[in-house]
């Protein structure tokens, strides 16, 4: 594949190394902070774009690719209020595709499924309260993480006593607490704890490096070519 890499921070560099390891070519790098701007010529001869940037930049980057007919894989989080516009644009350009995931780790996506199944089991056990904790490196710009939000949505969907999430401690019974911590050099840890007076049930996913995220993004890019519309990890992994 000829890949346009949009964003060349630590994640972008890891994706570059993983893409080359799998026999692909980084045809162009678009990274405005380093003076490499987005223009139509940037997408010439590109099979797929992979985008890991900032929340305020992601929607425009995605729209540029959709309008150019270049499928795009995006792992930037914190911009999902723009999803209705993005989906409407995909309908206007029916040959285009966006693959979005809040986390590209294959293990995390199994963790998402495990979270939903556990939430369904815990729905009738009202003596248990549930809380999410997420820990990331200090360069992580958004809080809570997109992964934590996905986990929260999975819980709220299945646990009737939780109707919303809140990114701070809360005494409201219907609010699901997400506690965000920023610690230097932590790639990402997410835990879900159900607590009662007699015991705790906890599931945890701990990332050891960015490599798993990069591999998932490349596999998603390979899978996206030839497809159209709004795509997700659940479809790719048949979850």
C-alpha angles and dihedrals in degrees: 000000000000105000131198107209111207108195123025105203124119092298093048092052091050090051090050092055093045093047092052090047089056092050100260129130127232096220097179140003120213113194117146094192086063093045096259104128133195116255133151092259089060089073099049112128091002119146096188140353125222116204127196108154136116129314093247093050102042101079094054092045091051093047091050090056095044091051090048091051093242115137111236134203113203129189098169112122134199098057103083094121084079094058095101091057092045093051091047090053091050087057090053090051101039094177092060129091139202121193108194128181130166086216128016097197108119089214092053091053090054085048089054090056092046089050092054093048093048091048090053091052092048096048095094095042098085093171088076123082118199131216135177124215123190127186124191141162118281092253091065103116104195129059128227096032119243087244091056090050091052089050091048092050090052091053095045090050092058107025108072095197092063117071103163143008128238128195096226140047111295138187092202110111095212094051121091110218119225111190113199122199128181116207127169116263098002109138093198140307125186126184133180117199128189108196132191133165091266106038150348131236114201137176121190137188117196122187115210097196144345091266094091091052091049093049091050091050092052092047088050091051091051090050095046097060109105094018130103140207131025110336133189144187091254090063094044094048095038091235 
